[in-house]
Amino acid sequence: MATTYPMPQWGITMEEGTVTEWIAQPGDKVAEGDVLAVVSTDKIDVDFESPVAGIVAAHLAQEGQTVLCGGDLVVIASDEADLADYEAS
């Protein structure tokens, strides 16, 4: 099943982050720990790493968009069949 992953909270005071660059594009296979995007916080730029291995199904935020911590950021499918199911829905 394709799973949605949120904007992490990298620090106690972090409330939101801005996607400055997507590294992994929809359709790309990723391993756990691969950098998916660069996120700018009020203090630093941080690599948003894939929490799981799979296939990037969709970006839920565009480059330049600010997302609240816990807000939907990316969908990752577990395999090709899961990706096809996600795209069909």
C-alpha positions as CSV (number, residue, x, y, z in Angstrom):
1,M,0.0,0.0,0.0
2,A,1.3,3.5,-0.9
3,T,2.0,5.5,2.3
4,T,1.9,9.2,2.9
5,Y,4.9,10.6,4.9
6,P,4.7,14.0,6.7
7,M,7.0,16.9,7.1
8,P,9.3,16.0,10.0
9,Q,9.9,18.2,13.0
10,W,13.7,18.3,13.3
11,G,13.7,20.6,16.3
12,I,11.5,21.5,19.2
13,T,10.8,25.0,17.9
14,M,10.4,23.9,14.2
15,E,6.8,24.6,13.1
16,E,7.2,24.4,9.3
17,G,9.6,23.8,6.4
18,T,9.9,24.9,2.8
19,V,10.7,22.4,0.1
20,T,13.6,24.0,-1.7
21,E,14.4,21.1,-4.0
22,W,13.1,17.7,-4.8
23,I,15.9,15.2,-5.4
24,A,13.8,12.1,-6.0
25,Q,11.1,12.4,-8.6
26,P,7.8,10.5,-9.0
27,G,8.7,7.0,-10.4
28,D,12.2,7.0,-8.8
29,K,13.1,3.9,-6.8
30,V,14.6,4.9,-3.4
31,A,16.3,3.1,-0.6
32,E,15.7,3.8,3.1
33,G,17.9,6.8,3.9
34,D,18.1,8.2,0.3
35,V,17.6,11.9,0.2
36,L,14.2,12.8,-1.2
37,A,14.3,16.6,-0.9
38,V,16.0,19.5,0.7
39,V,13.9,21.4,3.2
40,S,14.6,24.8,4.5
41,T,13.7,25.6,8.1
42,D,13.9,28.9,10.0
43,K,17.5,27.9,11.0
44,I,19.0,25.4,8.5
45,D,18.6,23.5,5.3
46,V,18.0,19.8,6.0
47,D,18.0,16.6,3.8
48,F,14.6,14.9,4.0
49,E,15.5,11.2,3.8
50,S,13.3,8.4,2.8
51,P,12.0,6.5,5.8
52,V,11.5,3.4,3.7
53,A,12.6,1.7,0.5
54,G,10.1,1.9,-2.3
55,I,9.0,4.1,-5.3
56,V,8.2,7.8,-5.1
57,A,4.5,7.9,-6.1
58,A,3.8,11.6,-5.7
59,H,5.1,14.9,-4.3
60,L,2.4,16.5,-2.1
61,A,4.2,19.8,-1.9
62,Q,5.9,21.7,-4.7
63,E,9.3,23.3,-4.6
64,G,9.0,26.6,-2.8
65,Q,5.9,25.5,-0.9
66,T,5.9,25.7,2.9
67,V,4.4,22.8,4.8
68,L,3.5,22.6,8.5
69,C,5.3,19.9,10.5
70,G,3.1,16.8,10.3
71,G,1.6,18.0,7.0
72,D,1.6,15.6,4.0
73,L,4.8,15.8,2.0
74,V,5.4,12.7,-0.2
75,V,3.7,9.4,-1.1
76,I,5.9,6.3,-1.3
77,A,4.7,3.0,-2.9
78,S,6.2,-0.3,-1.7
79,D,6.6,-1.7,-5.3
80,E,5.4,-1.4,-8.9
81,A,2.0,-3.0,-8.2
82,D,1.4,-0.7,-5.3
83,L,2.4,2.3,-7.5
84,A,-0.1,1.2,-10.2
85,D,-2.8,0.9,-7.5
86,Y,-2.0,4.4,-6.2
87,E,-2.0,5.9,-9.7
88,A,-5.4,4.2,-10.5
89,S,-7.1,5.6,-7.5
